[in-house]
């Protein structure tokens, strides 16, 4: 991790969990996170059976230009939605903290790099059924305050679990025998061309995105 927001949340999560695999949801005290609270979110399995936002800080909602409460986490991603859903479920079931490196895109063609930390929480003494997270841009950009992100593209997953050590490219990411191996996502350029072409088609704009 390189960003203060994600580092602060991970250090807080590590401190309150003590020797447990993950802290209890009741141990999380929002007042202890006041400096980063606008960038913090909470995921849980919603009524639809999909992992969705229970809470999302104001800065996160501003990034996407909408209230994210109840929105499935996988809906923020341009592709591999089923893989994202399975990944989040795997982090819960295996109590595995992870760092995601992602690139966010706007309809106008802006892009920015982000760190997203996902940290398991328990509702009781037995199982992890929630994820505490934070999202932070790698570089401050004035357009992030006014132009909403359309989607995220996943670049890399990094394990934060003690003893698991080094970085893992997507093709090597595993979450136990019951979870599939995740292949590397298409390139950012491919994703941008495909999604922008879809946006033009949706709004009835003739032509397509030029391939340089």
C-alpha positions in Angstrom: 0.0 0.0 0.0 1.2 3.5 -0.8 -1.7 5.7 0.1 -2.5 7.1 3.6 -6.2 6.3 3.4 -5.7 2.6 2.7 -2.8 2.3 5.1 -4.7 4.0 7.9 -7.7 1.7 7.5 -5.6 -1.5 7.3 -3.6 -0.5 10.4 -6.8 0.2 12.3 -8.3 -3.1 11.2 -5.1 -4.9 12.3 -5.1 -3.2 15.6 -8.7 -4.0 16.6 -8.6 -7.6 15.4 -5.8 -8.5 17.8 -5.1 -12.2 17.4 -8.4 -13.0 15.7 -8.6 -13.6 12.0 -10.9 -10.6 11.7 -12.5 -8.1 14.0 -16.2 -8.0 14.9 -18.4 -5.5 13.1 -19.3 -4.1 16.6 -15.6 -3.3 17.2 -15.5 -0.8 14.4 -15.9 2.7 15.8 -16.6 5.4 13.1 -15.3 8.2 15.3 -11.9 6.5 15.2 -11.9 6.8 11.4 -13.2 10.4 11.2 -10.2 11.5 9.1 -10.9 8.9 6.3 -14.5 8.1 6.9 -15.7 9.8 3.7 -13.5 7.2 1.8 -14.7 4.2 3.7 -17.4 1.7 2.8 -19.0 -1.5 4.1 -20.1 -4.4 2.0 -22.4 -7.3 2.9 -24.7 -9.7 1.1 -27.9 -7.9 0.2 -31.4 -9.1 -0.3 -30.6 -10.1 -3.9 -27.9 -12.5 -2.7 -25.2 -10.3 -4.2 -22.5 -8.5 -2.2 -23.5 -4.9 -2.1 -22.8 -1.6 -0.4 -24.3 -1.3 3.1 -22.6 2.0 3.6 -20.5 4.3 1.4 -18.7 7.5 2.4 -19.6 10.7 0.8 -16.4 11.0 -1.2 -17.0 7.5 -2.7 -20.5 8.4 -3.8 -19.2 11.7 -5.2 -16.6 9.8 -7.3 -19.4 7.8 -9.0 -21.9 10.6 -9.0 -24.6 8.6 -7.1 -25.7 7.1 -3.8 -24.1 3.6 -3.7 -26.2 2.2 -0.8 -27.6 -1.2 -2.0 -25.6 -1.2 -5.2 -23.8 -4.5 -5.9 -20.0 -4.0 -5.6 -19.5 -5.9 -8.9 -21.6 -3.2 -10.8 -18.7 -0.7 -10.4 -16.5 -2.8 -12.7 -16.4 -2.8 -16.5 -15.9 -6.6 -16.9 -15.5 -9.8 -14.9 -18.5 -9.0 -12.7 -18.9 -12.6 -11.7 -15.2 -12.9 -10.9 -15.5 -9.7 -8.7 -18.5 -11.2 -6.9 -16.7 -14.5 -6.3 -13.5 -12.7 -5.2 -15.4 -10.7 -2.6 -17.2 -13.8 -1.4 -13.8 -15.6 -1.2 -12.3 -12.9 1.0 -15.2 -13.3 3.4 -15.1 -17.0 3.6 -11.3 -17.2 3.9 -11.0 -14.1 6.1 -8.4 -12.8 3.7 -7.5 -9.0 3.5 -6.7 -7.8 0.0 -5.5 -4.7 -1.8 -6.9 -4.0 -5.3 -5.1 -1.8 -7.8 -7.7 -0.4 -10.3 -8.1 2.2 -13.0 -11.2 4.3 -13.0 -12.6 5.8 -16.3 -15.1 8.5 -17.1 -17.4 8.8 -20.1 -15.3 11.8 -21.2 -12.1 9.7 -21.3 -10.5 10.7 -18.1 -8.7 8.0 -16.1 -7.1 7.7 -12.7 -5.4 5.0 -10.6 -6.9 3.9 -7.3 -6.1 1.7 -4.4 -9.0 -0.3 -2.8 -8.5 -2.2 0.4 -11.0 -5.0 1.4 -10.9 -6.2 5.0 -13.1 -9.0 6.4 -15.4 -8.4 9.4 -17.4 -10.8 11.6 -20.9 -10.3 12.8 -20.5 -13.0 15.4 -17.7 -15.2 16.8 -17.8 -17.7 14.0 -17.9 -16.3 10.4 -16.9 -13.3 8.3 -19.9 -11.9 6.5 -18.9 -8.3 5.8 -16.0 -6.4 4.2 -14.8 -3.1 5.4 -13.1 -1.1 2.7 -11.7 2.1 1.5 -11.0 3.6 -2.0 -8.4 6.3 -2.6 -7.0 7.9 -5.8 -3.3 7.6 -6.3 -3.0 11.2 -7.5 -5.3 14.2 -6.6 -7.0 15.5 -9.8 -9.4 18.4 -10.0 -11.7 16.6 -12.4 -12.4 13.8 -9.8 -14.5 16.4 -7.9 -16.8 17.1 -10.9 -16.7 14.3 -13.4 -18.2 10.9 -12.2 -16.5 7.6 -12.8 -18.3 5.3 -15.2 -16.5 2.1 -14.3 -13.3 0.6 -12.7 -10.9 -1.8 -14.4 -9.1 -4.3 -12.2 -5.3 -4.2 -12.6 -3.9 -6.3 -9.8 -4.7 -8.1 -6.5 -2.3 -8.0 -3.7 -2.6 -10.2 -0.5 -2.3 -8.4 2.8 -2.5 -11.5 4.9 0.4 -12.1 7.3 2.7 -14.8 5.9 1.3 -14.7 2.4 3.9 -12.2 1.3 4.4 -11.1 -2.2 2.3 -9.6 -5.0 0.1 -11.8 -7.1 -0.9 -11.1 -10.7 -4.6 -11.9 -11.4 -3.7 -15.1 -13.1 -2.2 -16.5 -9.9 -4.9 -15.3 -7.5 -6.7 -18.2 -5.6 -9.0 -18.2 -2.7 -9.0 -21.9 -1.8 -10.0 -25.0 -3.8 -13.6 -24.0 -4.2 -12.7 -20.7 -6.0 -11.5 -20.5 -9.6 -8.2 -19.0 -10.8 -8.8 -15.5 -12.0 -7.3 -14.7 -15.4 -5.7 -11.3 -16.3 -8.3 -8.8 -17.3 -8.3 -7.3 -20.8 -5.9 -4.3 -21.3 -7.1 -0.9 -20.2 -7.0 0.3 -23.8 -9.3 -2.6 -24.9 -11.7 -1.9 -22.0 -11.8 1.8 -22.8 -12.5 1.2 -26.5 -15.3 -1.3 -25.8 -17.0 0.7 -23.1 -16.9 4.0 -24.9 -18.3 2.3 -28.0 -21.1 0.9 -25.9 -21.8 4.4 -24.5 -22.0 5.9 -28.0 -24.3 3.2 -29.1 -26.5 3.7 -26.0 -26.9 7.4 -26.7 -27.4 7.0 -30.4 -24.2 8.7 -31.4 -23.1 7.5 -34.9 -19.7 6.1 -35.4 -17.4 4.3 -33.0 -14.3 4.9 -30.9 -11.2 5.2 -33.1 -8.6 2.5 -32.6 -5.1 4.1 -32.8 
